[in-house]
């Protein structure tokens, strides 16, 4: 599965730039970025080419973070495709913890990223329904 870093950052100007500075110093390429915020902090979610190296570097800088496996599904750029994926998940009684998307330069397609319990079961259900699951970061890289 693909690893996602969830990093706790202060909700102040310049805090995202500090994380990207560490990324640059470590030589890590960002494939996807998403944030959500609360009053005093935000959670930065990243998919990068070297998640282990980045998580180690950020922890050394004092950041709190989690590394989690996420499910990535290649999407077709057509009306209703997202709905087909979500209907499949609903029919399987799958609860989605978080969801976002990005466009893969390599695939030239949107990629839906989400987290759910029983990821192996969810992946098998999506595969059986004809969806393409991206199992590793190499599937997204040039």
N, C-alpha and C positions, 0 to 999 in steps of 0.2 A: 504494500500500500504506500501511498504518498504521505509524507510527513508534513504537518502544518505546525508552525511555531506560533504560539499565542503569547504575546509579550505585553506585560503591564507597563504602561507609560503614563507619565503625568500629563494632565490635560492643560498644557501651557505651550506657548510658542517655542519652536525649535526642538521639541522632544523627538519628533519623528526623524528629523535630520540627524540627531545624535545616533539613532539606531542605524540609519543608512551610512553614516560615517564608519561605524564598526563594520558594517557589511563590506564597504569599500576596502577597509584596511585588511580584512580577512580574505578578500577576493571572492566574495559570494555574489552570485547573480540572482536577482529577484524575478520570479516568474509571475507572482500574483501578490497583491496587497489588498487588504480590507481592514477597516477599523470600525469599532463601535465605541461609544463613549458614555460615561456617566458624569457626574458633576465634577469630580476631582481627578479622574483618571480615564484612560482609554485602553482598550485592548486592541493591539495591532496583530493581525493575522497575516502570516507570510508563508508562501511556498517558495522555497529557494533551492538552488542546485546543491548546496552543501549544508543541510540542516544541522548536522552534528557539530560541524566546525563553528557555525554561527551561534548555536545555543551555548556552546562552551565559552566563546568569546563574550557573549552578552552576560552570562552568569558571572564571569570574571569582572565585568564592569558593574556588577551589582543589580542587574535586572532580574525580576521575577518572571519566569516563563514556564510554559508547558509545551511539550512536544507530543502531538497526537497524530494518530493515523486518520486520514480522511479518504473519502471515496470520491474519485474523479470520473465523470462520465463525459465522453465526447458527444457533443450535440450537433444536430443538423441545423443549419440556419433557415428554419422554416416555421411558419405559423403553426402553433399547437404542439411543437416538439417538447418543449418544457412541460406542458400539460400532460403529455403521454408519460413522461418520466414520473411526475408527481402522482399521477393516477396509479401507476404501477406500485409506487411506494405506499400509497393509501390502501390499495387492495391487499398489500402484504402487512398492513397495520404497522408501518414503520413511522416512528416519530423522528423528525429531523431536528437536530440540535442547533445547527447553524448552516447557512447556505450562502454562497456567493458564486460569481462566475468571472471568467476572464477569457480572452481569445488567445489560443495557442498559435504562435508564429509558425511552428513546425507543422501542425495539423491544418492550419488555416481555418480553424473552426472554434466556436465557443466551447468552453469546458465548464461543466457544472461541478462545483465542489461542495460536499456536505459531509456532516458528521452524524452518525447514527449508531445506536447499539447493535450488536450482532452484525458487524460489518461484513463478515464472510457470507452470512445468510443473505444480506441485502445485495451484495455483489452478485451472488449466484442467481438471485431472483431477477435482477436487472439483465444479466447475461442471457438467461432463459427467455426473457422478453425481447431480446434482439438488440440491446444497447451495448455500446462499446465501453468497457471499463478500462481505464488507464492505470496500470498496476505500479508503475514506477516513474520517477522523474525523467528518466531517459526517454519515455514516450512523448515528452513535451519539449525536449531540448533539441536544438539543431545539431 
